[in-house]
Amino acid sequence: MKALLQLAGLPRSTFYYYLHQSQNPAKYQMVKEQIVIIFNENKKRYGYRRITQELNNNDICVNHKTVRKLMKQLGLVCQVRAKKEVQFLQRRSWRSSSKPAGTAFQDKPAESEIKLTLGFFQLLQPLLGGTG
């Protein structure tokens, strides 16, 4: 054994450290399995906070930082549902107004006003030195 370690260039303590580590199961193996089960049971919508709460409800005391780290190692990312579009109902104003509700954003100039404005600028263009 001593000759092999010298040939590999490893100290004896390092060899026995890795030998001991390989015999022990992973520290959080049971917790990882529970995280995956909880994650999949809830349609991949639970994040680390809710999973931590579920683990604590199942009498597995784990810090939320540990759960987050383990989820990152496992590649578990929760799917965020898209928010539904809120349809705003047009309500009548409590103030008395002559316009019906919903027409405040529809104030567009009439076509006759546009034509008059264009005609006015066409008249002014030769006076201001432009070609027209």
MODELLER restraints for C-alpha pairs under 7 A, 6 or more apart:
rsr = mdl.restraints
at = mdl.atoms
rsr.add(forms.Gaussian(group=physical.xy_distance, feature=features.Distance(at['CA:5:A'], at['CA:11:A']), mean=6.67, stdev=0.5))
rsr.add(forms.Gaussian(group=physical.xy_distance, feature=features.Distance(at['CA:5:A'], at['CA:12:A']), mean=6.79, stdev=0.5))
rsr.add(forms.Gaussian(group=physical.xy_distance, feature=features.Distance(at['CA:32:A'], at['CA:70:A']), mean=6.70, stdev=0.5))
rsr.add(forms.Gaussian(group=physical.xy_distance, feature=features.Distance(at['CA:35:A'], at['CA:51:A']), mean=6.74, stdev=0.5))
rsr.add(forms.Gaussian(group=physical.xy_distance, feature=features.Distance(at['CA:38:A'], at['CA:51:A']), mean=6.77, stdev=0.5))
rsr.add(forms.Gaussian(group=physical.xy_distance, feature=features.Distance(at['CA:39:A'], at['CA:46:A']), mean=6.01, stdev=0.5))
rsr.add(forms.Gaussian(group=physical.xy_distance, feature=features.Distance(at['CA:44:A'], at['CA:78:A']), mean=5.26, stdev=0.5))
rsr.add(forms.Gaussian(group=physical.xy_distance, feature=features.Distance(at['CA:44:A'], at['CA:79:A']), mean=6.07, stdev=0.5))
rsr.add(forms.Gaussian(group=physical.xy_distance, feature=features.Distance(at['CA:45:A'], at['CA:78:A']), mean=4.88, stdev=0.5))
rsr.add(forms.Gaussian(group=physical.xy_distance, feature=features.Distance(at['CA:45:A'], at['CA:79:A']), mean=5.32, stdev=0.5))
rsr.add(forms.Gaussian(group=physical.xy_distance, feature=features.Distance(at['CA:45:A'], at['CA:80:A']), mean=6.68, stdev=0.5))
rsr.add(forms.Gaussian(group=physical.xy_distance, feature=features.Distance(at['CA:46:A'], at['CA:78:A']), mean=5.84, stdev=0.5))
rsr.add(forms.Gaussian(group=physical.xy_distance, feature=features.Distance(at['CA:47:A'], at['CA:78:A']), mean=5.54, stdev=0.5))
rsr.add(forms.Gaussian(group=physical.xy_distance, feature=features.Distance(at['CA:48:A'], at['CA:64:A']), mean=6.65, stdev=0.5))
rsr.add(forms.Gaussian(group=physical.xy_distance, feature=features.Distance(at['CA:48:A'], at['CA:67:A']), mean=5.97, stdev=0.5))
rsr.add(forms.Gaussian(group=physical.xy_distance, feature=features.Distance(at['CA:48:A'], at['CA:68:A']), mean=5.36, stdev=0.5))
rsr.add(forms.Gaussian(group=physical.xy_distance, feature=features.Distance(at['CA:49:A'], at['CA:64:A']), mean=6.43, stdev=0.5))
rsr.add(forms.Gaussian(group=physical.xy_distance, feature=features.Distance(at['CA:52:A'], at['CA:62:A']), mean=6.92, stdev=0.5))
rsr.add(forms.Gaussian(group=physical.xy_distance, feature=features.Distance(at['CA:52:A'], at['CA:64:A']), mean=5.68, stdev=0.5))
rsr.add(forms.Gaussian(group=physical.xy_distance, feature=features.Distance(at['CA:52:A'], at['CA:67:A']), mean=6.46, stdev=0.5))
rsr.add(forms.Gaussian(group=physical.xy_distance, feature=features.Distance(at['CA:55:A'], at['CA:61:A']), mean=6.76, stdev=0.5))
rsr.add(forms.Gaussian(group=physical.xy_distance, feature=features.Distance(at['CA:90:A'], at['CA:101:A']), mean=6.43, stdev=0.5))
rsr.add(forms.Gaussian(group=physical.xy_distance, feature=features.Distance(at['CA:90:A'], at['CA:102:A']), mean=6.12, stdev=0.5))
rsr.add(forms.Gaussian(group=physical.xy_distance, feature=features.Distance(at['CA:91:A'], at['CA:101:A']), mean=6.26, stdev=0.5))
rsr.add(forms.Gaussian(group=physical.xy_distance, feature=features.Distance(at['CA:92:A'], at['CA:101:A']), mean=5.02, stdev=0.5))
rsr.add(forms.Gaussian(group=physical.xy_distance, feature=features.Distance(at['CA:93:A'], at['CA:101:A']), mean=6.77, stdev=0.5))
rsr.add(forms.Gaussian(group=physical.xy_distance, feature=features.Distance(at['CA:125:A'], at['CA:131:A']), mean=6.92, stdev=0.5))
rsr.add(forms.Gaussian(group=physical.xy_distance, feature=features.Distance(at['CA:125:A'], at['CA:132:A']), mean=6.50, stdev=0.5))
rsr.add(forms.Gaussian(group=physical.xy_distance, feature=features.Distance(at['CA:126:A'], at['CA:132:A']), mean=6.18, stdev=0.5))
